[in-house]
Structure formats: C-alpha cells, structure tokens
Amino acid sequence: ITVTGQAQEGAGVKVNGIDVLLSQDGSFEMDVALERGLNVIVIESSKRYSKPATEYRRVVLGQDRTVSFVQ
C-alpha cells in the first residue's frame, strides 16, 4: 500500500520508524508492505523543538488480498 501525506516545511516524517524524504512542497510518499490480517501504520511528524504528531492507520489485508481500513 502507498502512504502519502503532506508535512509542514522543516518537519521530519517517519512511517513505521523509517525516515521519509519530503519533496520541496512538503509532500511525501512511501510504500508499505502489508501482512495478512491487521496492520497498524504509524506516521510521525516532528519539528526540531516541537512535540511529535503521531497518526495511526489500521489496515486489514484479507485472505483474498482485499484491503480495508478500520477506524
């Protein structure tokens, strides 16, 4: 699955603990491999002296390779 987003200028972004490169406009994109069942994707953004902002996305990969999002 491809995780995409937008971060503020000067922020650092990690997806599942891996640093992500930002484009000049602050957008990012990263492919994440899913395992069958529930997957939790952790997206963290932080600036140098600010508290990190963390988002959690739950994705289920079914037996028939269908993807569904859980709230």
The 8 nearest C-alpha neighbors of each residue, nearest first, counted from 0:
[[1, 31, 30, 32, 2, 33, 29, 66],
 [2, 0, 30, 29, 31, 3, 28, 32],
 [1, 3, 29, 28, 30, 0, 4, 31],
 [4, 2, 28, 27, 1, 29, 5, 26],
 [5, 3, 27, 26, 28, 6, 2, 25],
 [4, 6, 26, 25, 27, 7, 3, 24],
 [7, 5, 25, 26, 10, 8, 4, 44],
 [6, 8, 10, 25, 9, 5, 24, 46],
 [7, 9, 10, 25, 6, 24, 23, 11],
 [8, 10, 7, 46, 11, 47, 25, 6],
 [11, 9, 46, 45, 8, 7, 44, 6],
 [10, 12, 45, 44, 46, 9, 13, 18],
 [13, 11, 44, 19, 43, 18, 10, 45],
 [12, 14, 18, 17, 43, 16, 19, 42],
 [13, 15, 42, 17, 16, 41, 43, 18],
 [16, 14, 41, 17, 40, 13, 42, 43],
 [15, 17, 13, 14, 18, 41, 43, 42],
 [18, 16, 13, 14, 15, 19, 12, 42],
 [19, 17, 13, 12, 16, 14, 20, 11],
 [18, 20, 13, 12, 17, 21, 14, 27],
 [21, 19, 27, 22, 18, 12, 11, 28],
 [22, 20, 27, 25, 26, 19, 23, 24],
 [21, 23, 25, 26, 24, 27, 20, 28],
 [22, 24, 25, 21, 26, 8, 27, 20],
 [23, 25, 22, 26, 8, 21, 5, 6],
 [26, 24, 6, 22, 21, 23, 5, 8],
 [27, 25, 5, 22, 21, 4, 24, 6],
 [26, 28, 21, 4, 3, 5, 22, 20],
 [27, 29, 3, 2, 1, 4, 30, 26],
 [30, 28, 2, 1, 31, 3, 27, 19],
 [31, 29, 1, 0, 2, 32, 28, 3],
 [30, 32, 0, 1, 33, 29, 2, 40],
 [33, 31, 0, 30, 34, 1, 38, 29],
 [34, 32, 31, 38, 35, 60, 0, 58],
 [33, 35, 36, 60, 38, 32, 37, 59],
 [34, 36, 60, 61, 33, 62, 37, 59],
 [37, 35, 60, 59, 61, 34, 38, 62],
 [36, 38, 59, 58, 60, 39, 57, 35],
 [39, 37, 58, 57, 59, 40, 36, 33],
 [40, 38, 57, 56, 58, 41, 55, 37],
 [39, 41, 56, 55, 15, 57, 38, 42],
 [40, 42, 55, 15, 14, 54, 39, 43],
 [43, 41, 14, 54, 53, 13, 55, 15],
 [44, 42, 53, 13, 12, 52, 54, 41],
 [45, 43, 12, 52, 11, 51, 10, 13],
 [46, 44, 51, 10, 11, 52, 49, 50],
 [45, 47, 10, 49, 48, 11, 9, 44],
 [46, 48, 49, 45, 10, 9, 11, 50],
 [49, 47, 46, 50, 45, 51, 10, 9],
 [50, 48, 46, 47, 51, 45, 52, 10],
 [49, 51, 45, 52, 48, 46, 47, 44],
 [52, 50, 45, 44, 49, 53, 43, 46],
 [51, 53, 44, 43, 45, 50, 54, 42],
 [54, 52, 43, 42, 51, 44, 55, 41],
 [55, 53, 42, 41, 43, 56, 52, 40],
 [54, 56, 41, 40, 42, 39, 57, 53],
 [57, 55, 40, 39, 58, 41, 54, 69],
 [58, 56, 39, 69, 38, 68, 40, 55],
 [57, 59, 68, 38, 67, 37, 69, 39],
 [58, 60, 37, 67, 36, 66, 38, 61],
 [61, 59, 66, 35, 36, 65, 64, 58],
 [60, 62, 64, 65, 63, 35, 36, 59],
 [61, 63, 64, 35, 60, 65, 36, 66],
 [62, 64, 61, 65, 60, 66, 35, 36],
 [65, 63, 61, 62, 60, 66, 35, 59],
 [66, 64, 61, 63, 60, 67, 62, 59],
 [65, 67, 60, 59, 61, 64, 58, 68],
 [68, 66, 59, 58, 69, 65, 60, 61],
 [67, 69, 58, 57, 59, 70, 66, 56],
 [70, 68, 57, 58, 67, 59, 56, 37],
 [69, 68, 57, 56, 58, 55, 67, 59]]
